[in-house]
Amino acid sequence: MADSPIFELVCTELEARTSLGRLEARGTVRLALKEGGLSASSVSGREMQVVLDRLLPDALASRGIENGAALCGQIRSRVAQQQDAPSASSPEAIFSRLGG
């Protein structure tokens, strides 16, 4: 099963903003999700925001990443933007293409 777009976004952001490599970033996020009882394949934007607020800062600190809470806040903003943007297959996007 493929990972959710929100999971991919958070991992990409972590990789770009920290010294973590691709596998380290993905593993860190997966472990935080697992701690919260969530799955990388089905995590929603709202669920990921909670993980970014409550679980991921500690996970980053344990890996030597400083200012994890501030970093998670920045990534949380990106998740909120992504969540608010209609996807290409959303009903709103489909009808806007049909109407225009």
C-alpha positions in Angstrom: 0.0 0.0 0.0 1.3 3.5 -0.9 2.1 6.1 1.7 -0.3 9.0 2.1 0.6 12.3 0.4 0.8 14.0 3.8 3.3 11.5 5.0 5.4 12.1 1.9 5.2 15.8 2.4 6.4 15.6 6.0 9.3 13.3 5.2 10.4 15.5 2.3 10.3 18.6 4.5 12.3 16.8 7.3 14.9 15.6 4.8 15.3 19.1 3.3 15.4 21.0 6.7 17.6 18.6 8.8 20.7 16.4 8.5 18.5 13.3 8.3 18.8 11.3 5.2 15.7 9.9 3.3 15.5 6.6 5.2 16.2 8.3 8.6 13.5 10.9 8.0 10.9 8.3 6.9 11.8 6.0 9.7 11.5 8.8 12.3 8.1 9.8 11.0 6.9 6.2 10.9 8.0 5.6 14.5 6.2 8.7 15.6 3.0 7.7 13.7 3.2 4.2 15.2 3.5 5.7 18.7 0.3 7.5 18.0 -1.4 4.4 16.7 -1.4 5.7 13.1 -0.2 4.4 9.7 1.9 6.1 7.1 -0.5 4.9 4.4 -3.7 6.4 5.8 -2.6 9.3 8.0 -4.7 12.5 7.4 -3.6 16.1 7.6 -5.3 16.7 10.9 -3.8 13.5 12.4 -0.3 14.5 11.1 -0.7 17.9 12.7 -1.2 16.3 16.1 1.8 14.1 15.5 3.9 17.2 14.6 2.7 18.9 17.8 3.0 16.2 20.3 5.2 13.3 19.1 7.7 14.3 16.4 9.6 17.0 18.4 10.7 14.4 21.0 11.6 11.9 18.2 13.8 14.6 16.6 15.4 15.5 19.9 16.4 11.9 20.4 18.1 12.0 17.1 20.1 15.1 17.9 18.0 17.5 15.9 17.9 20.9 17.7 14.8 23.1 17.7 12.5 20.2 16.8 9.4 22.0 18.1 10.0 25.0 15.9 10.8 22.9 12.9 7.7 20.8 13.4 5.7 24.1 13.6 7.0 25.1 10.2 6.2 21.7 8.7 2.8 21.8 10.4 2.1 25.0 8.4 3.0 23.3 5.2 0.7 20.4 6.1 -2.2 22.8 6.8 -1.6 24.5 3.4 -1.6 21.1 1.7 -4.7 20.0 3.5 -6.6 23.2 2.6 -5.7 23.0 -1.1 -8.2 20.9 -3.1 -6.7 17.9 -4.8 -6.9 17.3 -8.5 -9.5 14.6 -7.9 -11.6 16.4 -5.4 -15.2 17.2 -6.4 -14.4 20.9 -6.3 -11.5 20.5 -8.7 -13.4 18.2 -11.1 -16.4 20.6 -11.3 -14.2 23.6 -11.8 -12.5 21.9 -14.8 -15.9 21.0 -16.2 -17.3 24.4 -15.8 -14.4 26.3 -17.3 
